[in-house]
Amino acid sequence: MNDVIDAYVIDVMRRLPARERNEIGLELRGLLAEMLAERADGEGRRADDAMVLALLREFGTPAEVATRYRPPGLVAIPPQETGKFALIAIIGLAIQWAISLPHVFDGRLPLAGWWLGPGLGAFWWPGFMIMFSLLAAWLRQRGWFKPRWRPRAVDPERVNRGALAFGLAWFVIGVAVVVSLPWLVPHLPGALPRVLALDPDFLRIRAWPVLPLWAASFAILACVLVQGRWSPLMRKLEIVSSAAFIALLLWWVTAGRMFQATPTDQGARGILALIVVIMLVDLGVRLHRGRTRIRVPDLSG
């Protein structure tokens, strides 16, 4: 039985730094001997090989036990950041594939060629993230660029009225320019009218819903400007408005042409697809943050 314990302890020691092996080995062997004696007393019988094996298997594999005695090494991605890392990596892949896959659908690139080219090539993004994380972890381990906590705004729902008013003014200007495009494009110089000409079916069927959505967004922001802060109702209306915009942009991207010129149309679809991804991520972050609150339990019942 002692030979089995010694073999187990030696297997653990092989995974530890040389200068710490003997001290940890003696400590671990004594701990296991005490645990074995307690188990034998508890079961009212002498320890045997089966009891030793059961004890060691419950205690963990030598590799697992060695990690308990070793200080953490270079941690590239902390456990609490793993979900965020995976999400950003997947979004990066999705964006690159969304840009390159249309060439497969329109027949310009075979699927095998796409996979051996842009498909596999998109994995440079997770690799870049891992290398950057390793570099950041190495610098933090040496005391550089250590993050420091800073308190967030005490009242995150309060808004800067001046900045919001400035943003609303540009909102109106931007909407006015976009709405007037069908009348402005024919008067542009050179080849621009042909390049930027909008598809008539798009203007007649799919373009107009953006006007009530813009009006709703402006009304929400105007109410927030008057109140000076975001209320729970305004937050909910903002989320509904964002979801409606995402649905509309997806309709634009998937339902047909927006521009008469094919290169312009494909470029616009790619840009809108990227905007949809960004809006989905932003919406998910807002929903997640909205659920993160300190909730006092109701003890009245």
Secondary structure as UniProt FT lines:
FT   HELIX           2..13
FT   TURN            14..15
FT   HELIX           18..20
FT   HELIX           21..43
FT   HELIX           49..59
FT   HELIX           62..69
FT   HELIX           79..81
FT   HELIX           82..100
FT   HELIX           102..105
FT   TURN            106..107
FT   HELIX           111..114
FT   HELIX           115..119
FT   HELIX           120..121
FT   TURN            122..123
FT   HELIX           124..141
FT   TURN            142..143
FT   TURN            156..157
FT   HELIX           161..179
FT   HELIX           181..184
FT   HELIX           185..187
FT   TURN            190..191
FT   HELIX           192..195
FT   HELIX           200..201
FT   HELIX           202..206
FT   TURN            208..209
FT   HELIX           210..227
FT   HELIX           232..255
FT   HELIX           262..291
//
